[in-house]
């Protein structure tokens, strides 16, 4: 998996979210140049999904990203939400 695929996976987490905050986060993800930058946006992704859906949906979506980041980041950073 490359950074483009990581970016697309994360953008997919926001597939049914809308509004200015969503667009700002999408731009941030599209401009991220490292897996670390993308991973650091996960709290914002969680907050956005939780505010437009629910916390359990947000946790499910964020946790589904963990396997994609394995090998890109130290395992200690890949904690389940």
matplotlib code that plots the C-alpha trace (Angstrom):
import matplotlib.pyplot as plt

x = [0.0, 1.3, 0.5, -2.1, -4.0, -3.7, -5.0, -8.0, -8.8, -8.9, -11.0, -13.4, -14.0, -15.6, -17.6, -21.0, -19.9, -20.5, -19.9, -17.1, -15.2, -15.3, -14.0, -11.2, -10.2, -10.4, -8.0, -5.7, -5.6, -5.1, -2.1, -0.5, 2.8, 3.6, 1.7, 2.4, 0.6, -2.4, -2.4, -2.2, -5.6, -7.4, -8.6, -10.2, -11.7, -13.1, -14.6, -16.2, -17.8, -18.9, -20.5, -22.4, -23.2, -22.2, -19.1, -19.4, -19.5, -16.5, -14.5, -15.4, -14.2, -11.0, -10.2, -10.7, -7.7, -5.3, -4.2, -3.4, -0.9, 0.8, 4.4, 4.2, 4.1, 5.4, 3.0, 2.7, 1.0, -1.6, -4.0, -7.6, -10.0]
y = [0.0, 3.4, 6.9, 7.5, 4.4, 5.5, 8.9, 7.3, 5.0, 8.0, 10.1, 7.1, 7.4, 10.8, 9.5, 10.5, 13.6, 17.1, 20.7, 23.2, 21.2, 18.1, 20.0, 21.4, 18.0, 16.5, 19.2, 18.5, 14.8, 15.4, 17.7, 15.3, 14.0, 11.3, 8.5, 10.1, 13.3, 11.3, 9.3, 12.5, 13.6, 10.6, 12.5, 15.1, 12.3, 10.7, 14.0, 14.7, 11.3, 11.2, 14.7, 13.7, 10.1, 8.6, 7.7, 4.0, 4.6, 6.9, 4.3, 1.5, 3.6, 4.7, 1.2, -0.2, 1.9, 0.3, -2.6, -0.1, 1.8, -1.3, -1.1, 2.7, 3.6, 2.1, -0.5, 1.4, 4.3, 2.0, 1.9, 0.9, 3.8]
z = [0.0, -0.9, 0.4, -2.3, -1.1, 2.5, 1.6, -0.3, 2.6, 5.0, 2.6, 2.5, 6.2, 5.4, 2.5, 4.0, 5.9, 4.6, 5.6, 5.8, 8.4, 6.2, 3.2, 5.3, 6.6, 3.0, 1.8, 4.8, 3.9, 0.2, 1.0, 3.5, 2.2, 4.8, 6.4, 9.8, 8.7, 7.6, 10.8, 12.9, 11.3, 12.7, 15.8, 13.5, 11.4, 14.5, 15.8, 12.4, 12.0, 15.6, 15.3, 12.1, 13.0, 16.4, 18.4, 17.7, 14.0, 14.2, 16.3, 13.8, 10.9, 12.5, 13.7, 10.2, 9.1, 11.5, 9.2, 6.4, 8.6, 9.9, 8.7, 8.1, 11.8, 15.0, 16.4, 19.7, 17.8, 16.2, 19.2, 18.9, 19.6]

ax = plt.figure().add_subplot(projection="3d")
ax.plot(x, y, z, "-o")
ax.set_aspect("equal")
plt.show()
